[in-house]
């Protein structure tokens, strides 16, 4: 029988019935160690009691009212996020793509208010900002963009981790209004930014009156061991986008603004029907409470460092292993050849991973991961990588 689902996903042959902590069980009762967390979403793992209680209790009261009315949970979550980030205001939406779309709109509106009728935004190669038309235009992936032209104009792509390239792009195009980048590229192959690069770009944007917009959709909410990955560089952006782990599995996105970006939007400039509803914001508050009370940022840093060091040590000298890299519990293992088959092989071995940029094994386990569970990831994954590479020598 033909599936009624649109043919847009190449799914692995498994469905899960329930989970607990970092573990999932399939319909046949088989157990899997989840080292992907729904692509960085399930930061508290599965069936976390605080999150389950928050969602259940809020669902029993009110799920949706719309942004025509005050939403106390939304106000409370915005207050928590601005306090943690040092930013000033928050616009909620439903996904990372929507958060980045809002950031692009804000940059253009900011420029428009200053007489720039064709704002340009500098973006990075290998970047990923979403699948809407504008975020695709900003994304550094020809494969993802192919077939969807004509895309919105006004984006200039430069090499990642190269402040001189950003400066040169601005020199060549006087209509630049903003720089959009990830503090740690996720879909682009788990590529961390240099601390000095982030600091240089912050100074450059301040000097030229550009907005510094940092996409923390995948790297934010404690994943790298700080609330937001750019905090390793001790900077504050003008715009920051969040999603994925923000509500632990319930769809939410957020765009935060500070400095010259705060106050740009006014009623009618932007909006959403579902964004920032009572249910998702109650979940977001529960996630932040759990991350703080269970010391999970420190856990992400400590266990992530342990996992990275063990993977690097076990794979050292293995022909075909290019690099083990990342921060906290956002790690990648780059191989010298395409390795998409490893996702299915790991599934067969009881481990959930995926492969991005064709050659990079991506690990985004829940932030509750223990050292023992990190060691289990190593014990399952390293032999699979070695075997795969041995097949292609």
Long-range contacts (C-beta under 8 A, 24 or more apart in sequence): 12-343, 12-344, 12-347, 14-347, 18-46, 18-47, 19-45, 19-46, 19-47, 20-45, 20-46, 20-47, 21-45, 21-46, 21-47, 21-366, 21-368, 22-46, 22-365, 22-366, 22-368, 22-369, 22-373, 24-352, 30-350, 31-350, 32-347, 32-350, 32-351, 32-352, 33-350, 33-351, 33-352, 33-373, 33-376, 33-377, 33-380, 34-352, 34-365, 34-366, 35-351, 35-352, 35-353, 35-363, 35-364, 35-365, 35-377, 35-381, 36-352, 36-353, 36-354, 36-362, 36-363, 36-364, 36-365, 37-245, 37-364, 37-365, 37-366, 38-249, 39-218, 39-244, 39-354, 39-364, 40-186, 40-218, 40-223, 40-244, 40-245, 40-330, 40-364, 41-244, 41-245, 41-248, 41-249, 42-245, 42-248, 42-249, 42-366, 43-221, 43-222, 43-223, 43-244, 43-245, 43-248, 43-287, 43-291, 43-296, 43-366, 43-367, 44-248, 44-287, 44-290, 44-291, 44-296, 44-366, 44-367, 44-368, 45-366, 45-368, 46-366, 48-248, 48-290, 48-368, 50-286, 50-289, 50-290, 51-248, 51-249, 51-283, 51-286, 51-287, 51-290, 53-286, 54-282, 54-283, 54-285, 54-286, 55-250, 55-279, 55-282, 55-283, 55-286, 57-282, 58-278, 58-279, 58-282, 58-283, 59-279, 61-278, 62-278, 63-277, 63-278, 63-279, 64-274, 64-277, 64-278, 64-279, 65-277, 65-278, 66-273, 66-277, 67-271, 67-272, 67-273, 67-275, 67-276, 71-276, 71-277, 71-278, 71-281, 72-278, 73-278, 73-281, 73-282, 73-285, 74-276, 74-277, 74-278, 74-281, 76-281, 76-285, 77-276, 77-281, 77-284, 77-285, 77-288, 80-285, 80-288, 81-242, 81-254, 81-256, 81-288, 82-256, 84-227, 84-228, 84-288, 85-227, 85-228, 85-236, 85-240, 85-256, 85-258, 86-236, 86-258, 87-236, 87-237, 87-240, 87-256, 87-257, 87-258, 87-262, 88-256, 88-257, 88-258, 88-259, 88-262, 89-256, 89-257, 89-258, 89-262, 89-263, 90-254, 90-255, 90-256, 90-257, 91-254, 91-255, 91-257, 91-265, 91-270, 91-275, 92-252, 92-253, 92-254, 92-272, 92-275, 92-276, 92-280, 92-281, 93-252, 93-253, 93-254, 93-255, 93-272, 93-275, 93-276, 94-251, 94-252, 94-253, 94-272, 94-274, 94-275, 95-130, 95-243, 95-251, 95-252, 95-253, 96-129, 96-130, 96-215, 96-217, 96-218, 96-241, 96-242, 96-243, 96-244, 96-253, 97-129, 97-130, 97-131, 97-132, 97-135, 97-253, 98-130, 98-132, 98-243, 98-253, 98-272, 98-275, 99-217, 99-241, 99-242, 99-243, 99-253, 99-254, 99-255, 100-129, 100-130, 100-132, 100-135, 100-138, 100-180, 100-215, 100-217, 100-241, 100-255, 101-130, 101-132, 101-134, 101-135, 102-241, 102-255, 102-270, 103-180, 103-213, 103-215, 103-239, 103-241, 103-255, 104-134, 104-135, 104-138, 104-180, 105-134, 105-269, 105-270, 106-211, 106-239, 106-255, 106-257, 106-261, 106-264, 106-265, 106-270, 107-177, 107-178, 107-180, 107-211, 107-213, 107-239, 108-154, 108-177, 109-264, 109-265, 109-269, 110-177, 110-178, 110-211, 110-260, 110-261, 110-264, 111-175, 111-177, 111-178, 113-264, 114-177, 116-175, 116-177, 118-154, 118-175, 119-154, 119-175, 119-176, 119-177, 119-178, 120-154, 120-155, 120-156, 120-173, 120-175, 120-176, 120-177, 121-154, 121-155, 121-156, 121-176, 121-177, 121-178, 121-179, 121-180, 121-213, 122-155, 122-156, 122-157, 122-158, 122-166, 122-169, 122-170, 122-176, 122-178, 122-179, 122-180, 123-155, 123-156, 123-157, 123-158, 123-179, 123-180, 123-181, 124-157, 124-158, 124-159, 124-160, 124-180, 124-181, 124-182, 124-185, 125-157, 125-158, 125-159, 125-160, 125-188, 126-160, 126-185, 126-188, 126-189, 126-191, 126-357, 127-157, 127-160, 127-180, 127-181, 127-182, 127-185, 127-188, 127-215, 128-182, 128-185, 128-186, 128-187, 128-188, 129-180, 129-215, 138-180, 140-188, 141-187, 141-188, 160-185, 160-188, 160-191, 160-193, 161-191, 161-193, 161-194, 161-197, 162-197, 163-197, 163-200, 163-201, 163-204, 166-201, 166-204, 167-204, 170-204, 170-208, 170-210, 176-208, 176-210, 177-210, 177-211, 178-205, 178-210, 178-211, 178-212, 178-213, 178-238, 178-239, 179-204, 179-205, 179-210, 179-211, 179-212, 179-213, 180-213, 180-214, 180-215, 181-213, 181-214, 181-215, 182-214, 182-215, 182-216, 182-218, 182-219, 183-214, 183-215, 183-216, 183-219, 183-224, 183-228, 183-229, 183-230, 183-232, 183-233, 184-218, 184-219, 184-224, 184-229, 184-326, 184-327, 184-330, 186-217, 186-218, 186-219, 186-330, 186-356, 186-362, 186-364, 187-218, 187-356, 187-357, 188-356, 188-357, 189-332, 189-334, 189-356, 189-357, 189-359, 189-360, 190-325, 190-326, 190-330, 190-331, 190-332, 190-334, 190-356, 190-360, 190-362, 191-325, 191-332, 192-229, 192-325, 192-326, 192-327, 193-229, 193-233, 195-232, 195-233, 198-230, 198-233, 198-235, 199-233, 199-234, 199-235, 202-233, 202-235, 202-237, 205-238, 209-260, 211-238, 211-239, 211-260, 211-261, 212-237, 212-238, 212-239, 213-237, 213-238, 213-239, 213-240, 213-241, 214-239, 214-240, 214-241, 215-240, 215-241, 216-240, 216-241, 216-242, 217-241, 217-242, 217-243, 217-244, 217-253, 218-244, 218-330, 218-364, 219-327, 219-330, 220-244, 220-245, 220-246, 221-245, 221-246, 221-287, 221-291, 222-291, 222-296, 222-297, 222-300, 222-328, 222-367, 223-300, 223-328, 223-329, 223-330, 223-364, 223-367, 224-300, 224-301, 224-304, 224-327, 224-328, 224-329, 224-330, 225-297, 225-298, 225-300, 225-301, 225-302, 225-304, 225-327, 225-328, 226-297, 226-301, 226-328, 227-297, 229-327, 229-330, 232-327, 245-287, 245-367, 246-284, 246-287, 247-280, 247-281, 247-283, 247-284, 247-287, 248-283, 248-286, 248-287, 249-283, 250-279, 250-280, 250-283, 250-284, 251-280, 252-276, 252-280, 252-281, 252-283, 252-284, 291-367, 294-368, 296-367, 296-368, 297-367, 299-367, 299-368, 299-369, 300-328, 300-329, 300-367, 301-328, 303-329, 303-369, 303-370, 303-371, 303-374, 304-328, 304-329, 304-330, 304-331, 306-371, 306-374, 307-331, 307-363, 307-369, 307-374, 307-377, 307-378, 310-374, 310-375, 310-378, 311-378, 311-381, 311-382, 314-378, 314-382, 315-382, 315-385, 315-386, 318-385, 318-386, 318-389, 319-389, 319-393, 320-389, 320-392, 320-393, 321-385, 321-389, 322-359, 326-363, 329-363, 329-364, 329-365, 329-366, 329-367, 329-369, 330-363, 330-364, 331-362, 331-363, 331-364, 332-356, 332-360, 332-361, 332-362, 332-363, 333-360, 333-361, 333-363, 333-385, 334-359, 334-360, 334-361, 335-359, 335-360, 335-361, 335-385, 335-388, 335-389, 336-389, 337-389, 337-392, 339-385, 339-388, 341-388, 342-384, 342-385, 342-388, 345-384, 345-388, 346-380, 346-381, 346-384, 349-380, 349-384, 350-380, 351-377, 351-380, 351-381, 353-381, 361-385
